[in-house]
Amino acid sequence: MIREVVTDQEREFFYARKKLPKLYTDYLDYCRKIKNLAIGTIQNRKRHVLSFILEHPNKASASKVNKITQEEIQEYVVKAATNLSREMKRSLVVSLRDFFRFLHLKEYTELDLSHSVPTITTYRMSRIPRTMPWETVELILKTINKKTLSGKRDYAIILVFARYGIRACQLRELRLKDIDWDKKTIRFLAIKGGNEITSPLFDDVAKAILAYFKAGRMKASDKYDHVFLTSGEWGSKVMGQVPLRESTWNIVSRALKKAKQQGLINHAQGPHAIRHAFATKLLDKDTPLKNISDMLGHRSLETTFIYTKTSLKQMRKLTLRWPGSSL
């Protein structure tokens, strides 16, 4: 289950012992209590709305927000969208439009400024996905310290990402019942409208998970049936071993930073970069696209096509001979 978490922007206010802007907290209450939005939706809107408010500190109060102009809104959206992905651009526009509708509904503004938020035209598959070479994934696995509980867990987690190309939420939701030790299979739940995935339980994955359990996972509370939990150290020391929530990104990023100390160049971070590397490796081995689609849990081949953009081998097949050249 997705839980609403404190964002980095909110954390800065808490550390400085400052109150969050009233317009922002009122808007979040509106999303939770009046619109009854899903937690994931609220989480997506937090960043964009608070960023806009912080960008306009002189007009961020209830008494001055009415002075925000259409030009200021349009200029901000164009600037903020510059380096965002297609999905994040859409999230930016939707979030700000909803925020300005809220301001008008609560009579903070005389005009409904949601119409001032410009539409940003984006094209599907217009960008090359951020990924990492498969060699980087292998290096990360080699540099993890497997002598500690957290090290054994991190190794098992990244190995699962590397062997199955799953999403972070699929790993977080992996339960004890999803591993059939007798049949040697592992099951990952369907998400984002995709298919459920049942794959062979590879020997190295089985050994890594067992090593993690023997190192201390078996001492965790029986009320949690998730395969992977926090280590019970650092921030989770009081609560003990609990479900991972959003920390899988930090686990991969931390391992990547350690690998960088051994001369690794900069690459995209996070579990999804490993997913792209997994798919690209299969493409380079001439694995049929339909097979890759099934492994990734896609319902449509069209979704899988984006991975062809990161495979140099596949792109070379599209190279045309220049007229009159000797190549």
C-alpha positions, 0 to 999 in steps of 0.5 A: 500500500502506498503511504504519503511521505514527507518530501525533501521540500517539506523536510527543509521546513521541519528542520528549520522549525518553520511552518509550511505555507498556509495555502499549501497546507490548506490545499493538501487538506482540500485534496485529502478531505474534500476531493478524497484523492489517492495518496499517490496522486497527492504525493505527485502534486506536493512537489509542483505546488510547493515549488510554485509557492516558494518561487513566488514568496511575495505573493504566496500568502492568502492576502497577496495570492490574488496579485499573481498574474497570468504572465507569471504563471505561464513563465513559471511553467515554461521554466519549470518544465524545461528538464522534466520528463514527459510524465512529469510535465503532464503532472506539473500542468495538472497539479497547478491547474488543480491548485488554481481551481482550489484558490478560486473555489476558496475565494483566494483569487477572484479569477480562475487562473487554472486557464492560465496554465499553458498546455505543454505538447509532449510526444510519446517516446520522444526522449532516450530513456535514462539507463545504465550499461549492463556492465555497470549493473555487474559492477554494482553487484561486485562492490556491495559489502555482503558481510552485514545484514543490510549488505546481504539484503541490498545484494539480494534486492539488486540481484532480483532487479538485475535477474527479473527486470521488475519495478521497485513497487513489485519488489516492495510488494514481494511476499513470502508466499510468492516464492515457491521453493518446491517448484522453484518459481517466484511471482511478481504482482501485476501493476500499472495495468500490466500482467502478473509475472511468474519466473524461475527462481534462479539459483543465485537469487535463491542463495542471496535471499536465503543468506539475507534471511539467515543474517537476521531477516528471520528475527523480524516481526511475524506480522510482516510477510514481505520478503524484504524489510528495512535493516532495523538500523539507523532511521528504523532503529526504533521500529525495527525491521519494517516494510521498505516503502520508498527506500529501494531507490536509496538502496540502488543509489547508495550501491551505485555511489560506492561503485563510482568510487572505483572509477565508474562514470555517472549513470542514471540511478535507481531501480528503473535504470536497472530495468532498462539495462535488463531489457537492453541486454536482452535486445542485444542478445536478439531476444524476440520483443514479445518474449521481452514484453512478457518478462517485463509484464507488459500487456502491449508490445508498444510499451516495450518498444521504448527499450529499443531506443537504448540498444545500440545493436538495434539502432545500428540495424536501422542505419541506412547506407549513404548514397554514393558512399563506399560503406 
